[in-house]
Amino acid sequence: MDLDDAYANGPHIPDGDSFAPMWREKAAAFRAATPGVLNQSYGDRPREVYDLFVPGGAALSTVVFVHGGYWRSTDKDLWTHLAAGPLARGWRVAMVDYDLCPDVTIPQITRQVAQAVGAIAARCPGPLRLAGHSAGGHLVARMLDPAVAGDWLSRVEGVVPISPLSDLAPFLKTSMNADFALDAVTARAESPVHQPVPDRPVTVWVGGAERPAFLDQAAWLGKAWGCEVVVRPGRHHFDIIAGLEEAGSDLTAAVVGQRDR
């Protein structure tokens, strides 16, 4: 199997090249129209920042969203519009940025995201709910490892990894590993399927029209953790996240822990 092709999304999605410009336009429009505190530092490096959006009135609590991009591309400013759904339901939403491979390693990115969640937890009282897409799905799953998380882990009430990468072993055989510099030891250590089974709710979300490799990755995490895997028919890797733009979507409800209520 050609694993580079197996994990390639854009070439297999109709008009795949159109999504990033659309997201950036939506995200910029959202920031222009929505009060928020932008580029809040959680560390000393330029990309160690997050944006925080707060609803009118008392916030129910805080959602932390971590973007994807195969740990080597994009930034939080491409995804800001995905805060719209939880924000409209009365939740604070923090959008996290981090450094990219090959400037840093995946283990370093994991530590950065843990540091970011800690800074957000210190600023925002109450429970936390974590969500992330693709590589971001991997990163929020990693936050449930007690060896990674801080004291804030006790405040995490739910995690929704969306199209997550849960076992990094396949990436050892991709050209992307030139940037990742993974070996068998680090790939296993950074794979959520091999970390302790979490003791809090996790719902994996994936599109039914995604590449088989992503359906496998979602299924592997569900099996390893004994958690629910929601497969949304007809959704692919680029539109599976669209529900976060809407307050009434099933995905937004899952992220804020209010499904079937």
N, C-alpha and C positions, 0 to 999 in steps of 0.2 A: 504493500500500500504506500502511495505517495503521501506522507504525512503533511508535507507543506500544502498540498492541495486539500487534504482532509480538513485542515484547520483554516483554510482560506474562506472568508465569508463574502466579501464584495463581488468577486467574479461569478458567484452563484446566486446572486440576488438581482432581480430585474431593476435596472437603473440604480445599481448599488452606489455608483459614484455621486448620486444626487443627495444622499442622506446627510453627509457631513456639512455641506453648505446650508442645507435646510435647518439642521440642528443649530448651527452657529447663529443663523439669523433669528431663530426662535429664542435662543438663549439670550442674545443681546437685547431683543425686544422685551423679554421678561425682566431682565435686570433694569432696563430703562423705566419700566412701569411699576416695579415692585421695590418698596423700601427694603434695604438690607445693609448689613455691614460687610464690606468686601475685603478680601485679602488680609484676613486676620492671621497673624503669625502664630504658629505652634512650634517653631524651631528657627534656626539661624539661616537656613538656606533659602534662596529666593522662591522655590516652589513649595516650601513648607508653610502653606497658607490654606485657609478655608474661607468660604463665604457663609454667612448666617442670615437666614430670613426668618422673621418673627411675625406671627399672625396678629391681627388686631384683637385686643382683649387678652385674657390669660391663656397662655399656651397649654395645651394638654400635656405635651412633653416634647421630646426631640428625636427626629429622624436624622441619621447620618448616612449620606450617600457617597459611595466611592465609585469613580468612573473606571471604565475599561480602556482598552487600547493595547492589549498584549504587553502590558508593563513597559511599553517603549514608545507610545505615541498618545496624543490628545492631552487635554487639560480640562480642568473643571469648567472653564468658560464655554465649552462646547455643550454642556449638559444642564446648564442652570434651569432651563425651562422644566426639567423633570421634578423640580421642587414644587410645581404648581399644585399638584393633586394633594399631597399631604398638607401643604400650607393652607389650602382652602378648607381642609377638615379641622383646622385649628392647631396644627403641629408646627413647632419650629423645625426648620430644615437646614442642616449644615452640609455643604458641598466641599469635599476634601480634594486637595491637590497633593502631588508627591513627585519626587524625582523619577527619571525614566532610565531604563537600561539603554545603552551600556554604561552610562555615567555612574550608575549604582547597580547593585545586584537585587534580585528579587527578595532575598532575606532582609536587605536594607530597606526596601520599600515596605515590607511587612512591619518593620520596626517603626518606620515613619508614620504609617497609618495608625498604629497603636498609640504613638505619641499624639497624633491629631485627635483621636477619640478621647484621650485623657484630657487634652486641653479643652475640648468641647464639653466634656463632662464636668470639668471644674467651673466652667462658665454657666452651664445650663443645668438647673436642678431637675430632679425627677428621673423617671425611667428613660432608657435609651432603646431605640430600635435601629438596626443596621440593615442597609440594603446596598447592593453593588451589582454591576453588570459586567459579565465576561471576566476579565482579569480582576475587575472590582468585586465580582462575586467570589472569586478566590480569596481576595483580601479580607472581605467581611467574614468569610468562613474561618479564616486564620485567626480572627479576633476572638474566637471562642476557645482557643487553646490557652489554658491557664499559664503556660510557659511564655506566652506572648503578651497577654492582656495585663492591665494593671488592676488596681482595686475597683475600678469602674465596672469590671466584668459582672459584679453582683447586681448592677443596675440595668444590665441588658435584658430586656424582656422578650425579644424576638429578633430573628435574623432572616432576611429573604435574599439568598444568593440567586441572581437572575442570570441564566445561561452561564453558570460558573465553570471554571476550570478547577477540577478537584483532584486530579492526579497528574502531576507534571512529568511523569516518566516519558510519555510520548514525545515531549518536546526535546528530549535528548537526541532524537532522530530527525529534527527539523533544522532548516537553515537558520531559523530564528535563534537557535542556541548560540550562534556566534555573538549575539548581543546578550543573551541571558547568562552564558558561561556556567550553566548547570552541569553538575556531575551526578552520578547515581545517588550519592549521599545527600546532597542539597536538594535534589528533586524530591526525594522521599520526605525529607524533613519539612519541605514547604508544601506538601500535598495534604489538604484537609482530610482525605480519605484515611490517612495514617495517623491523624491526631486523635486525642481522646474524644469519645462520643460526648457531645455537649448535653448538659442537663437542663436546657431551656429550649423553647419552641424554635424550630427551623422549618421553613417552607421553601423548597427549591422550585424555581419558576423557569420554564423553558418553552420555546416555540416548537410546535409540531412540525413546522416546515424548515427547521434548522438543519444544518449539516449533521449527518449521523454521528460524527465525532462529538458534537455538543450534546446531542441526546444521550450518548453514552456517558459523557462526563457528568451530566445531571443524574442519570440513573445510578452511576457508581457512588455518588455522594449520598443519594437516598438510601441505597443499600447499606453503605458503611455506617450511616448514622441512624438508620431506621426512621427517617423523617419523610414527610409528604413531598411528593414530586408532582407539581401541576404542569401538565403539558397543554399548551394553548393551541388548538387546531389552527392551521393556516398562518401562524405567526413565524417570522424568520428572525434572524439574529439582530437585525436592525430595527424591526418594529415591535419586538416583544416588550420593549421598554415604554412604548407610547402611552400605555395606561397610566403611567405616573403623571402625565399631564392633566389627568381628569380626577376630580374629587370622588366621583361615583364609580370608578372602575374597580374591578375585582383585584387588580394588582395593587392599587393604592390601599384598598381595604386590607389586603394581606400585609402590606408593609406596616401599617399603623395598628395592626392587630384587631381589626374590627370586622372581620369576615363573618357573614351569617348573623349579624346582629340587627 
